[in-house]
Amino acid sequence: MSESKLEWNLAFAQEEVIAGLEKLLTQAGHSYTRTDMEGETRFQATLPQGVLHITVQPLSSHRSPFNLPVVLHRTLLIATGIGVSPEEEKAFRHALTLAFLRVGG
């Protein structure tokens, strides 16, 4: 059984990442469970081939050096696929990229 891992440091607040993941998984038609733990949220999604375990953890936020009232949020997303085909992994990575793509400045 193959296992793959993706760690992604995102420039979004934890709530935004959770909402984006729920939307992505629902639109893709994957059944999933969500577990909120102290400081992190975990998802387990069932794909046609294999299972994705996704952890969402907040990272330290900081103030923008160019605009002090602006707080810059960071979130770590860790996705581990077990038994996921290379095609499904590629499709998931592509969907994640589109889900969290920021346009503009």
N, CA, C and O of each residue as an XYZ file, in Angstrom:
420
protein
N       0.847     -1.173      0.000
C       0.000      0.000      0.000
C       0.895      1.240      0.000
O       1.816      1.345      0.810
N       0.621      2.179     -0.912
C       1.460      3.372     -1.006
C       0.947      4.470     -0.080
O      -0.241      4.550      0.234
N       1.891      5.316      0.347
C       1.549      6.440      1.214
C       2.253      7.671      0.677
O       3.426      7.612      0.308
N       1.531      8.796      0.633
C       2.119     10.057      0.199
C       1.789     11.127      1.216
O       0.792     11.033      1.933
N       2.634     12.149      1.275
C       2.431     13.204      2.267
C       2.665     14.569      1.625
O       3.586     14.754      0.829
N       1.812     15.511      1.992
C       1.907     16.884      1.511
C       1.826     17.801      2.722
O       0.898     17.684      3.522
N       2.783     18.711      2.871
C       2.732     19.739      3.912
C       2.725     21.080      3.206
O       3.572     21.368      2.361
N       1.727     21.908      3.582
C       1.561     23.168      2.885
C       1.317     24.287      3.885
O       0.364     24.230      4.662
N       2.167     25.298      3.871
C       2.062     26.473      4.728
C       1.258     27.509      3.947
O       1.754     28.093      2.984
N       0.006     27.732      4.373
C      -0.916     28.590      3.634
C      -1.064     29.955      4.278
O      -1.016     30.076      5.502
N      -1.241     30.978      3.466
C      -1.438     32.344      3.947
C      -2.927     32.624      4.139
O      -3.465     33.590      3.599
N      -3.575     31.769      4.910
C      -4.995     31.892      5.222
C      -5.179     31.603      6.708
O      -4.360     30.922      7.325
N      -6.255     32.125      7.269
C      -6.615     31.792      8.648
C      -7.142     30.356      8.678
O      -7.633     29.844      7.671
N      -7.037     29.722      9.827
C      -7.462     28.332      9.973
C      -8.921     28.130      9.538
O      -9.233     27.141      8.875
N      -9.806     29.049      9.902
C     -11.220     28.925      9.549
C     -11.416     28.936      8.033
O     -12.272     28.223      7.508
N     -10.621     29.748      7.332
C     -10.711     29.809      5.867
C     -10.266     28.489      5.243
O     -10.870     28.024      4.277
N      -9.225     27.893      5.786
C      -8.726     26.622      5.257
C      -9.751     25.514      5.492
O      -9.999     24.694      4.607
N     -10.340     25.492      6.675
C     -11.348     24.475      6.991
C     -12.539     24.610      6.053
O     -13.012     23.614      5.505
N     -13.025     25.830      5.863
C     -14.163     26.055      4.959
C     -13.813     25.665      3.525
O     -14.626     25.065      2.822
N     -12.607     26.006      3.100
C     -12.172     25.648      1.746
C     -12.077     24.148      1.548
O     -12.470     23.630      0.503
N     -11.553     23.442      2.555
C     -11.458     21.981      2.475
C     -12.834     21.331      2.429
O     -13.062     20.414      1.640
N     -13.751     21.800      3.268
C     -15.101     21.237      3.267
C     -15.769     21.439      1.908
O     -16.420     20.532      1.392
N     -15.608     22.610      1.342
C     -16.183     22.901      0.024
C     -15.546     22.015     -1.040
O     -16.250     21.441     -1.871
N     -14.221     21.900     -1.023
C     -13.493     21.088     -1.997
C     -13.931     19.621     -1.924
O     -14.226     19.009     -2.950
N     -13.972     19.065     -0.721
C     -14.329     17.652     -0.551
C     -15.783     17.395     -0.939
O     -16.095     16.363     -1.533
N     -16.667     18.323     -0.607
C     -18.088     18.177     -0.963
C     -18.274     18.251     -2.469
O     -18.980     17.428     -3.051
N     -17.640     19.242     -3.107
C     -17.771     19.389     -4.562
C     -17.197     18.187     -5.305
O     -17.698     17.817     -6.367
N     -16.152     17.577     -4.755
C     -15.540     16.406     -5.390
C     -16.352     15.137     -5.130
O     -16.096     14.101     -5.743
N     -17.327     15.214     -4.224
C     -18.161     14.063     -3.920
C     -17.519     13.053     -2.991
O     -17.934     11.895     -2.950
N     -16.507     13.481     -2.242
C     -15.840     12.584     -1.297
C     -16.563     12.622      0.048
O     -16.874     13.699      0.557
N     -16.827     11.464      0.615
C     -17.381     11.445      1.962
C     -16.221     11.697      2.931
O     -15.096     11.249      2.708
N     -16.524     12.425      4.007
C     -15.461     12.749      4.959
C     -16.045     12.925      6.351
O     -17.241     13.153      6.531
N     -15.156     12.811      7.322
C     -15.500     13.143      8.700
C     -14.558     14.255      9.142
O     -13.421     14.358      8.683
N     -15.065     15.078     10.044
C     -14.282     16.200     10.574
C     -14.264     16.071     12.090
O     -15.298     15.861     12.723
N     -13.076     16.201     12.659
C     -12.916     16.159     14.106
C     -12.164     17.406     14.540
O     -11.033     17.640     14.114
N     -12.802     18.208     15.396
C     -12.152     19.401     15.938
C     -11.510     19.037     17.262
O     -12.167     18.547     18.181
N     -10.215     19.285     17.340
C      -9.461     19.012     18.559
C      -8.906     20.341     19.042
O      -9.010     21.351     18.345
N      -8.330     20.346     20.204
C      -7.760     21.576     20.741
C      -6.634     22.063     19.835
O      -5.568     21.451     19.771
N      -6.881     23.176     19.132
C      -5.848     23.780     18.305
C      -5.736     23.250     16.890
O      -4.985     23.818     16.097
N      -6.436     22.201     16.538
C      -6.342     21.683     15.175
C      -7.648     21.013     14.762
O      -8.484     20.669     15.597
N      -7.796     20.842     13.470
C      -8.954     20.150     12.908
C      -8.434     19.038     12.018
O      -7.492     19.230     11.249
N      -9.060     17.868     12.131
C      -8.651     16.716     11.324
C      -9.809     16.260     10.441
O     -10.966     16.228     10.860
N      -9.460     15.914      9.219
C     -10.412     15.366      8.263
C      -9.943     13.974      7.867
O      -8.744     13.703      7.796
N     -10.898     13.105      7.611
C     -10.607     11.818      6.993
C     -11.564     11.700      5.814
O     -12.779     11.617      5.991
N     -11.003     11.695      4.613
C     -11.806     11.656      3.396
C     -11.591     10.339      2.673
O     -10.462      9.865      2.546
N     -12.684      9.752      2.199
C     -12.623      8.506      1.457
C     -12.655      8.823     -0.034
O     -13.592      9.454     -0.524
N     -11.629      8.383     -0.744
C     -11.543      8.563     -2.185
C     -11.886      7.237     -2.856
O     -11.946      6.206     -2.186
N     -12.114      7.248     -4.176
C     -12.390      5.971     -4.849
C     -11.314      4.915     -4.573
O     -11.617      3.731     -4.423
N     -10.064      5.357     -4.510
C      -8.961      4.472     -4.143
C      -8.220      5.109     -2.973
O      -7.487      6.079     -3.164
N      -8.395      4.592     -1.797
C      -7.624      5.057     -0.651
C      -8.330      6.072      0.223
O      -9.503      6.397      0.037
N      -7.559      6.560      1.189
C      -8.070      7.481      2.212
C      -7.088      8.641      2.369
O      -5.873      8.453      2.312
N      -7.632      9.837      2.568
C      -6.828     11.014      2.879
C      -7.030     11.391      4.334
O      -8.165     11.498      4.798
N      -5.944     11.590      5.053
C      -5.969     12.112      6.417
C      -5.402     13.524      6.324
O      -4.262     13.715      5.902
N      -6.201     14.508      6.719
C      -5.799     15.905      6.581
C      -5.855     16.570      7.957
O      -6.858     16.477      8.664
N      -4.772     17.236      8.318
C      -4.705     17.986      9.567
C      -4.507     19.452      9.244
O      -3.680     19.803      8.402
N      -5.270     20.315      9.917
C      -5.183     21.762      9.727
C      -4.806     22.374     11.074
O      -5.536     22.236     12.056
N      -3.647     23.058     11.108
C      -3.134     23.644     12.350
C      -2.800     25.113     12.125
O      -2.195     25.462     11.112
N      -3.191     25.981     13.064
C      -2.804     27.392     12.927
C      -1.318     27.569     13.223
O      -0.750     26.881     14.071
N      -0.711     28.492     12.517
C       0.670     28.889     12.787
C       0.642     30.292     13.379
O      -0.404     30.940     13.400
N       1.765     30.751     13.849
C       1.833     32.093     14.444
C       1.477     33.146     13.404
O       1.999     33.143     12.289
N       0.580     34.045     13.790
C       0.250     35.162     12.906
C       1.155     36.332     13.275
O       1.725     36.379     14.365
N       1.271     37.266     12.350
C       2.088     38.446     12.613
C       1.507     39.644     11.876
O       0.667     39.490     10.990
N       1.946     40.800     12.234
C       1.470     42.044     11.615
C       2.278     42.324     10.345
O       3.472     42.035     10.265
N       1.596     42.885      9.375
C       2.253     43.275      8.135
C       3.227     44.418      8.415
O       2.861     45.385      9.083
N       4.456     44.324      7.917
C       5.405     45.427      8.133
C       5.031     46.668      7.315
O       5.531     47.762      7.577
N       4.155     46.494      6.330
C       3.786     47.601      5.450
C       2.461     48.253      5.845
O       2.183     49.388      5.459
N       1.643     47.526      6.622
C       0.335     48.031      7.027
C       0.037     47.450      8.409
O      -0.563     46.380      8.513
N       0.449     48.143      9.464
C       0.400     47.600     10.824
C      -0.973     47.099     11.280
O      -1.020     46.131     12.038
N      -2.093     47.702     10.864
C      -3.378     47.145     11.307
C      -3.695     45.766     10.706
O      -4.591     45.077     11.193
N      -2.989     45.369      9.681
C      -3.261     44.096      9.001
C      -2.512     42.960      9.700
O      -1.294     43.011      9.874
N      -3.270     41.937     10.096
C      -2.679     40.743     10.701
C      -2.600     39.667      9.629
O      -3.598     39.360      8.975
N      -1.427     39.098      9.450
C      -1.211     38.059      8.450
C      -1.320     36.690      9.121
O      -0.537     36.358     10.011
N      -2.288     35.914      8.686
C      -2.521     34.594      9.265
C      -1.805     33.530      8.440
O      -1.631     33.679      7.230
N      -1.394     32.460      9.107
C      -0.750     31.324      8.458
C      -1.378     30.058      9.023
O      -1.720     29.994     10.203
N      -1.525     29.060      8.173
C      -2.083     27.775      8.584
C      -1.306     26.660      7.906
O      -0.986     26.743      6.720
N      -1.008     25.628      8.661
C      -0.314     24.458      8.126
C      -1.345     23.388      7.794
O      -2.152     22.999      8.638
N      -1.305     22.922      6.557
C      -2.164     21.832      6.108
C      -1.267     20.633      5.835
O      -0.320     20.726      5.053
N      -1.563     19.513      6.476
C      -0.801     18.277      6.267
C      -1.773     17.231      5.763
O      -2.738     16.890      6.447
N      -1.522     16.721      4.564
C      -2.386     15.696      3.976
C      -1.567     14.434      3.736
O      -0.520     14.471      3.089
N      -2.053     13.330      4.261
C      -1.410     12.037      4.060
C      -2.400     11.132      3.343
O      -3.512     10.902      3.819
N      -1.984     10.630      2.208
C      -2.825      9.722      1.434
C      -2.340      8.296      1.606
O      -1.148      8.015      1.476
N      -3.265      7.401      1.899
C      -2.926      5.987      2.047
C      -3.699      5.206      0.989
O      -4.930      5.199      0.990
N      -2.969      4.549      0.087
C      -3.598      3.783     -0.975
C      -4.201      4.636     -2.069
O      -5.004      4.148     -2.863
N      -3.823      5.916     -2.125
C      -4.354      6.835     -3.125
C      -3.546      6.681     -4.410
O      -2.315      6.659     -4.380
N      -4.242      6.577     -5.531
C      -3.556      6.410     -6.810
C      -2.820      7.702     -7.177
O      -3.202      8.779     -6.721
N      -1.771      7.604     -7.992
C      -1.045      8.810     -8.418
C      -1.957      9.817     -9.125
O      -1.766     11.025     -8.988
N      -2.935      9.335     -9.871
C      -3.855     10.224    -10.573
C      -4.733     10.995     -9.586
O      -4.956     12.195     -9.748
N      -5.236     10.286     -8.550
C      -6.056     10.940     -7.533
C      -5.234     11.945     -6.728
O      -5.722     13.024     -6.391
N      -3.994     11.590     -6.424
C      -3.121     12.502     -5.692
C      -2.879     13.771     -6.503
O      -2.936     14.876     -5.965
N      -2.611     13.610     -7.784
C      -2.381     14.763     -8.659
C      -3.643     15.628     -8.739
O      -3.555     16.855     -8.692
N      -4.803     15.003     -8.859
C      -6.064     15.742     -8.929
C      -6.329     16.493     -7.622
O      -6.802     17.629     -7.648
N      -6.027     15.868     -6.482
C      -6.233     16.520     -5.189
C      -5.303     17.721     -5.038
O      -5.736     18.784     -4.593
N      -4.049     17.568     -5.400
C      -3.095     18.685     -5.320
C      -3.546     19.843     -6.208
O      -3.452     21.008     -5.820
N      -4.030     19.515     -7.389
C      -4.513     20.539     -8.321
C      -5.725     21.258     -7.731
O      -5.808     22.485     -7.782
N      -6.664     20.493     -7.171
C      -7.863     21.080     -6.566
C      -7.492     21.963     -5.373
O      -8.085     23.026     -5.188
N      -6.516     21.538     -4.562
C      -6.056     22.357     -3.435
C      -5.452     23.669     -3.921
O      -5.709     24.731     -3.353
N      -4.654     23.586     -4.967
C      -4.040     24.788     -5.519
C      -5.110     25.778     -5.955
O      -5.019     26.969     -5.656
N      -6.120     25.288     -6.659
C      -7.189     26.175     -7.116
C      -8.022     26.708     -5.952
O      -8.455     27.859     -5.980
N      -8.247     25.886     -4.938
C      -9.063     26.293     -3.797
C      -8.394     27.417     -2.998
O      -9.078     28.271     -2.433
N      -7.062     27.416     -2.955
C      -6.365     28.388     -2.124
C      -5.504     29.351     -2.936
O      -4.545     29.923     -2.419
N      -5.847     29.524     -4.191
C      -5.136     30.467     -5.052
C      -5.642     31.874     -4.748
O      -6.845     32.131     -4.781
N      -4.720     32.772     -4.455
C      -5.085     34.173     -4.234
C      -4.754     34.945     -5.498
O      -3.641     34.873     -6.019
N      -5.728     35.672     -5.972
C      -5.519     36.499     -7.159
C      -5.389     37.940     -6.718
O      -6.176     38.420     -5.902
N      -4.407     38.623     -7.248
C      -4.230     40.027     -6.888
C      -3.240     40.186     -5.755
O      -2.554     39.237     -5.374
N      -3.169     41.398     -5.219
C      -2.178     41.660     -4.190
C      -2.737     41.960     -2.852
O      -1.984     42.197     -1.907
